[in-house]
Amino acid sequence: MIKLSKKCFQCSLIIISIITASLFIIMNDLSANEGVFVLGNDAFQLGRASSGIASPRSAYWCYMNPASMVELDKRLDVNWYVVKTDMEMQPRGILGNRFEDLDGDGLFNIASGGMIIPLETGTLGFGLYVPSGTGVDYQSSRNLLLRPFNADRRLFYQHARLVVAYAYKFDNDWSIGFGLHGSISRFKSDHITLSLLPTRGDFEWDDSLGAGFNISVYKKWDKFSIGATYTSRHWTEKFNKYRDLLKYPLDQPQILNAGVAYDFTDKLTLSLDFKWLNWEGIPAYGRNLLDGGFNWVNQFCTKIGLEYRLNEKTRIMSGYSHGNSPITEDHVFLAGLVPVLCEDHITLGIARKITDNDEVSISGVLGLKNTMKDTGRGDLLSHLGKGTELSTGGFSLVLGYTHHF
């Protein structure tokens, strides 16, 4: 039987309260880096460019690689994530609003957190995270038809996930992990439909529940470690208010994530991760426009991170991440309200213990601006919006606090 102390129970309530509050705070533009997924939620993870699947550092690994939780002590981790987006759209073609260059810059906040609790047999981890979201709010419509009605200029999607995970370490030092994921998603938009009219959802929030799971493995030798996680497709309900816009549920794709880590010295650790996101397997994203999809392609991401421990109290982190955008140049106009073009990220972070039990951390993430121009050879909106140019970049800062029990 699993017994949680009164202090652990209180910490759990604190996490739930923080994340619940954050769901009401996230009302501005959301920036995504891997499709609709943000690069991460955690200062230790983002400091190394979202790498480290074989190098666990915080409770976030109950989501990232539950098998690796066996390396962690009893701990509480909470994070506050602030993102400043930089989005620009220059509509062109027959349909495009040529009168204005659109600016979609915004600021948003995310709170997240989790706990790791070693048990007599195995390790328990749980957390509330906001792994994905996207959106934009231009000052005017991107197309001429709806410009008089000031529509087809806004879209917001938010996805929060509760994770409960368990890990077990065998006598041969291999570990396995399993996580159950439950979610709530929110969506609102005034997006144009195939009838060339704005959606009947009328920019009102609609909610959707979802569920999925992940399984993982992990092993550490003296200096070298490996890890891998398979995350299932995350099945969700349809957004009923937007059936004229969204033919399918906004499920999230299955993901394969694998990596290695190596301790060059007692002070220096290298982490290298590879990630595959199967957007083409999700009808709402992978199918063509006339069949209710967004024409997205699969993503392949590479992440490399370094961590240098100055002393027992202070560590410095840095990293670089690259992944192709799921959007191609044949579908730029369509992507105007989901401008997930950013492909390259540079990160830097620092963590310091302020007492024997408390640690603070801060990491910055620079998303290098990426620009695409619509070829006019793609879907219907591509033909009508030929020459449309879209640019996306941004900067984010995450503040973390850890309590070691």
C-alpha positions in Angstrom: 0.0 0.0 0.0 1.3 3.5 -0.9 1.2 5.9 2.0 1.8 9.6 1.5 2.9 11.7 4.4 0.9 14.8 5.5 3.6 17.0 4.0 3.5 15.2 0.7 -0.3 15.5 0.6 0.0 19.3 1.3 2.6 19.7 -1.5 0.3 17.8 -3.9 -2.5 20.3 -3.1 -0.1 23.2 -3.7 0.8 21.8 -7.1 -2.9 21.3 -8.1 -3.8 24.8 -7.0 -0.9 26.4 -8.9 -1.7 24.6 -12.2 -5.5 25.1 -11.8 -4.8 28.8 -11.4 -2.5 28.8 -14.5 -5.3 27.5 -16.7 -7.1 30.8 -16.1 -3.9 32.8 -16.7 -3.1 31.3 -20.1 -5.3 33.7 -22.1 -2.7 35.2 -24.4 -0.8 33.8 -27.4 0.7 30.4 -27.0 4.0 29.6 -28.7 4.7 26.1 -29.9 8.0 24.6 -31.0 7.3 21.0 -31.9 4.0 21.3 -33.7 1.5 22.4 -31.0 4.0 21.2 -28.3 6.0 23.7 -26.4 9.7 22.8 -25.9 9.1 22.0 -22.3 7.9 23.2 -18.9 10.9 22.7 -16.6 14.0 24.8 -16.0 16.3 21.8 -15.7 15.0 20.3 -18.9 14.8 23.6 -20.9 18.3 24.7 -19.7 19.7 21.8 -21.8 17.4 22.5 -24.8 14.8 19.9 -23.8 17.4 17.1 -23.9 18.1 14.6 -21.0 15.8 11.7 -21.5 18.8 9.6 -20.2 19.8 12.2 -17.6 16.9 12.9 -15.1 17.0 16.1 -13.1 13.4 16.8 -11.8 9.8 15.7 -11.4 9.2 16.6 -15.0 10.8 13.3 -15.9 7.7 11.5 -14.7 6.3 12.8 -18.0 9.5 12.8 -20.1 10.9 9.4 -19.1 9.2 7.7 -16.1 11.7 4.9 -15.9 14.5 7.3 -15.0 12.7 8.5 -11.9 14.6 5.7 -10.0 17.6 8.1 -10.0 15.8 10.9 -8.2 15.3 11.7 -4.5 12.0 12.6 -2.9 11.3 16.1 -4.2 8.9 18.8 -5.2 9.5 20.8 -8.4 7.4 23.8 -9.5 8.1 26.1 -12.5 6.8 29.4 -13.9 7.2 29.7 -17.7 6.9 33.1 -19.5 7.0 33.3 -23.3 7.3 36.4 -25.5 6.4 35.5 -29.1 7.4 37.3 -32.3 5.0 36.5 -35.2 4.5 38.3 -38.5 2.2 37.6 -41.4 2.2 39.3 -44.8 -0.9 38.0 -46.6 -0.8 37.9 -50.4 -2.5 36.3 -53.4 -6.1 36.6 -54.5 -7.5 36.0 -51.0 -4.8 37.7 -48.8 -5.4 41.0 -47.0 -2.7 43.0 -48.9 -3.6 46.2 -47.0 -1.8 45.3 -43.8 1.2 43.4 -42.5 -0.1 41.5 -39.5 1.6 41.4 -36.1 0.8 38.5 -33.8 3.3 39.2 -30.9 2.1 38.2 -27.5 3.0 37.2 -23.9 1.8 34.2 -22.0 2.5 32.4 -18.7 2.4 28.8 -17.7 2.7 27.2 -14.2 3.5 23.5 -13.8 4.9 21.2 -11.2 5.2 17.6 -9.9 6.6 15.3 -7.2 8.8 12.3 -7.0 8.3 9.8 -4.1 10.5 6.8 -3.8 8.6 3.8 -2.4 9.7 0.6 -0.7 9.3 -1.0 -4.1 9.7 1.3 -7.1 9.2 5.1 -7.5 6.0 7.1 -7.8 5.8 10.4 -9.8 3.0 12.7 -10.7 2.6 16.2 -12.0 0.4 18.7 -13.8 1.9 20.1 -17.0 1.0 22.2 -20.0 2.9 20.4 -22.8 1.2 22.0 -25.7 -0.7 25.1 -26.9 -0.7 27.5 -29.8 -2.4 30.6 -31.0 -2.3 34.1 -32.4 -4.4 37.3 -32.3 -3.7 39.5 -35.3 -5.0 43.1 -35.4 -7.0 42.4 -38.6 -8.2 39.6 -40.8 -5.7 37.8 -42.9 -8.1 37.6 -45.9 -10.0 40.2 -47.8 -13.4 38.4 -47.7 -13.7 38.5 -44.0 -11.8 41.8 -43.4 -15.1 43.8 -43.1 -16.2 41.4 -40.4 -12.8 41.4 -38.6 -12.8 37.6 -38.6 -10.3 34.9 -39.6 -7.6 36.5 -37.4 -7.6 34.6 -34.0 -7.1 31.1 -32.8 -6.2 29.7 -29.3 -5.5 26.1 -28.3 -4.5 25.1 -24.8 -3.8 21.6 -23.5 -3.1 20.7 -19.8 -2.1 17.2 -18.8 -2.2 15.3 -15.5 0.5 12.6 -15.3 0.7 9.7 -12.8 3.8 7.4 -13.3 5.5 4.4 -11.7 9.1 3.1 -12.2 10.7 -0.1 -11.2 14.4 -1.0 -11.1 15.5 -4.6 -11.7 18.5 -6.3 -10.1 20.5 -5.8 -13.4 20.0 -2.0 -13.1 17.6 -1.7 -16.0 14.5 0.3 -15.2 11.1 0.4 -16.7 8.4 3.0 -16.3 4.8 3.5 -17.2 2.6 6.7 -17.1 -1.1 7.4 -17.4 -2.1 10.8 -18.9 -5.4 12.5 -18.5 -6.0 15.9 -20.1 -8.3 18.8 -20.7 -8.0 20.9 -23.9 -9.6 24.3 -24.7 -10.1 25.8 -28.2 -11.6 29.0 -29.7 -11.2 30.6 -33.1 -12.9 32.7 -35.8 -11.0 30.7 -38.5 -12.2 30.6 -42.1 -13.9 27.3 -43.2 -14.1 25.6 -46.6 -17.3 27.6 -47.3 -15.0 30.7 -47.1 -17.1 31.9 -44.1 -16.0 32.2 -40.4 -16.6 29.2 -38.2 -19.9 29.1 -36.4 -18.0 28.6 -33.1 -17.8 32.4 -33.0 -14.6 32.6 -31.0 -16.2 30.9 -27.9 -14.3 28.5 -25.7 -15.0 24.8 -26.1 -13.6 22.0 -24.0 -12.4 18.5 -24.6 -11.2 15.7 -22.4 -8.5 13.2 -23.4 -6.3 10.3 -22.3 -3.1 8.5 -23.3 -0.1 6.7 -21.8 3.7 6.2 -22.1 6.2 3.4 -21.4 9.9 3.8 -21.1 13.3 2.2 -20.3 16.4 3.5 -18.6 19.8 2.2 -17.6 22.9 3.9 -16.1 26.4 2.6 -16.1 29.4 4.3 -14.5 29.6 7.2 -16.8 27.1 6.4 -19.6 23.3 6.1 -19.6 20.6 5.5 -22.1 16.8 6.1 -22.1 13.8 5.8 -24.4 10.1 6.6 -24.1 7.2 5.7 -26.3 4.2 8.1 -25.8 0.9 6.9 -27.3 -1.5 8.8 -29.4 -3.4 11.1 -27.0 -7.1 10.5 -27.7 -9.4 13.4 -27.2 -13.1 14.4 -27.7 -14.3 16.5 -30.5 -14.9 20.2 -30.0 -18.6 20.3 -30.7 -18.9 24.1 -31.3 -16.4 23.9 -34.1 -17.6 20.9 -36.2 -17.8 23.1 -39.3 -14.0 23.8 -38.9 -12.6 20.7 -37.2 -13.8 17.4 -38.9 -11.7 15.3 -36.5 -10.7 15.5 -32.8 -7.5 17.4 -32.1 -5.7 14.2 -30.9 -2.0 14.5 -30.2 0.5 12.2 -32.0 2.4 9.2 -30.9 6.0 10.2 -30.0 9.3 8.3 -29.9 12.0 9.9 -27.8 15.5 8.3 -27.2 18.8 9.6 -25.9 22.1 9.0 -24.3 24.1 10.9 -21.6 27.8 10.7 -20.8 29.7 12.1 -17.8 33.0 13.3 -19.2 34.1 14.2 -15.6 32.5 14.5 -12.2 31.5 18.0 -13.3 30.6 17.8 -17.0 27.6 15.9 -18.5 26.6 15.7 -22.2 23.1 14.7 -23.2 21.9 13.9 -26.7 18.3 13.2 -27.6 16.4 12.3 -30.8 12.6 12.8 -31.1 10.0 11.8 -33.7 6.5 13.2 -33.7 3.9 11.4 -35.9 1.7 14.3 -37.1 0.8 12.5 -40.3 -0.9 9.8 -38.3 -3.4 12.2 -36.8 -6.3 13.0 -39.2 -6.8 16.6 -37.9 -3.2 17.4 -38.6 -1.9 15.0 -41.3 -4.7 14.8 -43.8 -5.2 17.3 -46.6 -7.4 20.4 -46.3 -10.3 19.1 -48.3 -10.4 16.0 -46.0 -10.4 18.1 -42.8 -6.7 18.3 -42.1 -3.9 20.8 -41.9 -1.4 19.1 -44.2 1.3 18.7 -41.5 4.3 16.4 -41.9 6.1 14.4 -39.3 8.9 16.1 -37.2 12.4 14.8 -36.5 14.2 16.7 -33.7 17.8 16.6 -32.4 18.7 18.1 -29.0 22.1 18.4 -27.4 22.8 19.7 -23.9 25.7 20.3 -21.5 25.6 20.6 -17.8 28.6 21.8 -15.8 28.7 21.6 -12.0 30.7 24.5 -10.7 30.5 23.1 -7.1 28.1 21.3 -4.8 25.6 24.2 -5.0 25.8 25.6 -8.5 25.4 24.1 -12.0 25.3 25.8 -15.4 23.3 24.4 -18.4 23.3 25.1 -22.1 21.9 23.5 -25.2 20.8 23.6 -28.8 17.7 22.0 -30.4 16.7 21.6 -34.1 13.6 20.1 -35.6 11.9 20.6 -38.9 8.6 22.5 -38.9 5.5 20.4 -39.5 4.4 23.1 -42.0 5.7 23.1 -45.5 6.0 26.0 -48.0 2.9 24.6 -49.9 0.6 25.4 -46.9 1.8 28.7 -45.4 -1.4 30.7 -45.7 -3.4 27.9 -44.0 -0.8 28.0 -41.2 -1.3 31.7 -40.5 -3.4 31.1 -37.4 -1.2 28.2 -36.2 2.3 29.6 -37.1 4.5 26.9 -35.6 7.5 27.6 -37.9 10.3 27.9 -35.3 13.0 25.2 -35.9 16.1 26.2 -33.9 16.5 27.0 -30.2 19.5 28.0 -28.1 19.2 27.7 -24.3 21.1 28.7 -21.2 20.3 28.1 -17.6 21.7 28.1 -14.0 20.6 26.3 -10.9 21.8 27.0 -7.3 21.0 25.5 -3.9 20.1 28.2 -1.4 19.8 25.8 1.5 20.4 22.1 2.0 16.9 21.3 0.9 15.9 24.2 -1.4 17.1 25.0 -4.9 16.2 27.7 -7.4 16.8 27.6 -11.2 16.3 29.9 -14.2 16.6 29.1 -17.9 16.3 31.2 -21.1 15.3 29.9 -24.5 15.8 31.8 -27.7 13.7 30.6 -30.7 15.5 31.8 -33.8 13.1 33.4 -36.3 12.1 31.2 -39.3 10.3 32.6 -42.4 8.3 30.7 -45.1 6.6 31.9 -48.2 3.6 30.1 -49.7 4.4 28.5 -53.1 0.7 28.5 -54.2 1.0 24.8 -55.2 -0.7 23.3 -52.1 -4.3 23.3 -50.9 -7.2 25.6 -51.8 -6.0 28.3 -49.4 -2.5 28.0 -50.8 -3.7 28.7 -54.3 -5.7 31.7 -53.1 -2.9 33.0 -50.9 0.1 32.5 -53.1 3.1 34.5 -52.0 1.9 34.9 -48.3 4.9 35.2 -46.0 4.9 34.0 -42.4 7.7 34.5 -39.7 7.9 33.1 -36.2 10.4 33.4 -33.4 10.4 34.3 -29.7 12.1 34.2 -26.3 11.1 32.4 -23.1 12.2 32.4 -19.5 11.4 29.7 -17.0 11.8 30.0 -13.2 12.0 26.9 -11.1 11.9 26.0 -7.4 12.8 22.6 -5.9 12.4 21.3 -2.4 14.3 18.2 -1.5 12.8 16.2 1.4 
